[in-house]
């Protein structure tokens, strides 16, 4: 259940959250394959998926989350946060939009996404690099999520940790964008920087689980 909203949270909702959803949906619409079925993991109310769908009516969406909100914009199913309620290769694309840093075991969640995805795993998340990055990310997370009851372990990875996870899981970076322009000026000076990225990953396949260090090199370019 949502708690009372503070003035800071109201300002975030009015000036930041809607812009973030709109800009982020544009980035995602550009990297998702055509005519794809999507599983949106940790989808919240489904707002971003819905906005992507307006730009890309060829896509079909379903969501899963550990907390199902009273009103959602796409069909959402409750799941345990560990095992996705889907067969292997059940969806063309699995999306993880600002999800992994809320997980106690993000690598396990990413592995599950790779199991279910036929074509791609799309991620939007953070990179803990740069001046006061940890404090800045914690502030953003708290303002945007705490009143919704979202877990806040503040589990932010450095670029080297992202790279190592992709290598270990056999995922290859196909597309990657940093500096997403999620925030209006002057908030962008503090909250954009190099703290965010969107990536499309090829899910692991037996033939791809060899040395792929060169393939994931671009992750380091986020920072």
C-alpha positions in Angstrom: 0.0 0.0 0.0 1.2 3.5 -0.8 2.1 5.7 2.1 1.5 9.4 2.4 3.4 11.5 -0.2 5.8 14.2 0.8 6.5 17.4 -1.0 9.7 16.0 -2.4 8.0 12.9 -3.6 5.2 15.0 -5.2 7.7 17.2 -7.0 9.5 14.0 -8.2 6.2 12.6 -9.5 5.2 15.8 -11.2 8.6 16.9 -12.8 10.8 13.8 -12.9 8.9 10.5 -13.0 6.8 11.2 -16.0 9.7 12.5 -18.1 11.8 9.5 -17.0 9.1 7.1 -18.2 8.7 8.9 -21.5 12.4 9.2 -22.3 13.2 5.7 -21.1 10.3 4.2 -23.2 11.8 5.8 -26.2 15.2 4.2 -25.6 13.6 0.8 -25.1 11.5 1.1 -28.2 14.6 1.5 -30.2 16.3 -1.7 -29.1 13.5 -4.2 -28.9 13.1 -6.5 -31.9 10.0 -6.3 -34.1 6.8 -8.3 -33.4 8.2 -9.5 -30.0 6.5 -10.9 -27.0 7.9 -9.3 -23.8 8.0 -10.3 -20.2 8.5 -7.2 -18.1 10.1 -8.4 -14.8 9.5 -6.0 -11.9 7.1 -4.0 -14.0 5.4 -2.0 -11.2 2.2 -0.6 -12.6 3.3 -1.3 -16.2 3.6 2.4 -17.1 6.8 2.1 -19.1 5.7 -1.0 -20.9 2.5 0.7 -21.8 4.4 3.7 -23.2 6.7 1.5 -25.2 3.6 -0.2 -26.6 2.1 3.1 -27.8 5.2 3.6 -29.9 5.6 -0.1 -30.8 2.1 -1.5 -31.3 3.7 -4.7 -32.8 4.8 -5.8 -29.2 2.9 -7.9 -26.7 3.4 -7.4 -23.0 3.0 -9.3 -19.8 4.4 -8.4 -16.4 5.5 -10.1 -13.2 6.4 -8.5 -9.9 6.9 -9.4 -6.3 4.3 -6.7 -5.4 1.2 -6.4 -7.6 -0.3 -2.9 -7.4 -4.0 -2.4 -7.2 -4.2 -0.9 -10.7 -1.9 -1.9 -13.5 -1.7 -0.9 -17.2 -0.6 -4.3 -18.4 -1.5 -7.8 -17.1 0.7 -8.5 -14.1 1.3 -11.8 -12.3 2.7 -12.2 -8.8 6.0 -14.1 -8.6 8.5 -15.0 -5.9 11.4 -12.9 -7.1 13.5 -16.0 -7.7 12.0 -18.2 -10.3 10.1 -16.8 -13.3 6.8 -18.7 -13.8 7.7 -19.4 -17.4 9.2 -22.2 -19.5 12.7 -21.8 -21.1 12.6 -19.5 -24.1 9.0 -18.6 -23.4 9.3 -14.9 -24.5 11.2 -13.1 -27.2 12.4 -10.5 -24.9 12.7 -10.2 -21.1 13.0 -6.6 -19.7 14.6 -5.6 -16.4 13.9 -1.9 -16.0 15.6 -0.6 -12.8 15.1 -4.0 -11.2 18.4 -5.6 -10.5 19.7 -3.1 -8.0 16.6 -3.9 -5.9 17.5 -7.6 -5.8 19.5 -9.4 -3.1 20.9 -11.7 -5.7 20.9 -9.7 -9.0 23.0 -12.2 -10.9 20.4 -15.0 -10.2 17.6 -12.8 -11.5 19.6 -11.9 -14.6 20.3 -15.6 -15.2 16.6 -16.4 -15.0 15.9 -13.6 -17.5 18.4 -15.3 -19.9 16.7 -18.6 -19.4 13.3 -17.3 -20.4 14.4 -15.0 -23.3 14.6 -16.3 -26.9 16.1 -13.2 -28.5 17.2 -10.6 -26.0 17.3 -9.4 -22.4 16.8 -5.6 -22.2 18.2 -3.9 -19.1 18.0 -0.4 -17.7 20.0 0.1 -14.5 22.7 2.1 -12.7 26.5 2.2 -12.6 28.1 3.1 -9.3 30.9 5.3 -10.6 31.8 8.9 -10.2 31.6 11.6 -7.5 29.1 10.7 -4.7 27.5 8.1 -7.0 26.3 5.9 -4.1 24.7 8.7 -2.2 23.1 10.1 -5.3 21.6 6.7 -6.4 20.3 6.1 -2.9 18.5 9.4 -2.8 16.9 8.7 -6.2 15.8 5.3 -5.2 14.4 6.4 -1.9 12.3 9.2 -3.3 11.0 7.2 -6.2 10.3 3.9 -4.5 10.0 3.7 -0.7 6.4 4.7 -0.4 5.4 1.9 -2.8 6.9 -0.7 -0.5 9.7 -1.6 -2.9 12.7 -3.3 -1.4 15.7 -0.9 -1.2 18.9 -2.9 -0.7 20.8 -0.2 -2.7 22.7 -2.9 -4.6 24.5 -0.9 -7.2 27.3 -2.4 -9.3 30.4 -0.8 -10.7 31.0 -1.2 -14.5 33.5 -4.0 -13.8 30.8 -6.0 -11.9 28.4 -5.6 -14.8 31.1 -6.8 -17.2 32.0 -9.8 -15.1 28.4 -10.8 -14.7 27.7 -10.7 -18.4 30.9 -12.8 -19.0 30.0 -15.4 -16.3 26.4 -15.8 -17.6 27.4 -16.0 -21.3 25.5 -12.9 -22.3 26.8 -10.7 -25.1 26.1 -7.0 -25.3 24.5 -6.1 -28.6 23.4 -2.5 -27.9 24.3 -0.1 -25.2 23.5 3.5 -24.4 24.7 5.7 -21.5 23.8 9.3 -20.7 20.2 8.8 -21.3 18.9 12.3 -20.7 16.3 11.2 -18.1 16.3 14.4 -16.1 15.6 18.0 -17.0 18.3 20.6 -16.6 19.6 21.5 -14.0 18.7 18.2 -12.2 20.5 16.4 -15.0 23.9 17.8 -13.8 23.5 15.7 -10.6 21.2 12.8 -11.5 22.1 11.9 -15.1 25.9 12.0 -15.5 27.1 8.5 -16.1 24.9 6.8 -13.6 22.4 5.1 -16.0 22.5 2.8 -18.9 20.2 0.8 -21.3 21.5 -2.4 -22.8 20.3 -5.2 -25.0 21.9 -8.5 -24.3 21.9 -11.7 -26.3 20.8 -14.5 -24.0 23.2 -17.3 -23.2 23.4 -20.2 -25.6 25.7 -23.2 -25.5 27.7 -22.0 -28.5 28.2 -18.5 -26.9 29.6 -19.5 -23.5 33.2 -19.2 -24.5 35.4 -16.3 -23.9 33.4 -13.2 -24.7 35.4 -10.5 -22.9 35.8 -8.5 -26.1 32.1 -8.5 -26.6 31.3 -6.9 -23.3 34.0 -4.3 -23.4 31.5 -1.5 -24.3 30.0 -1.8 -20.8 33.0 0.1 -19.5 32.2 3.0 -21.8 29.1 3.8 -19.7 31.3 5.6 -17.2 
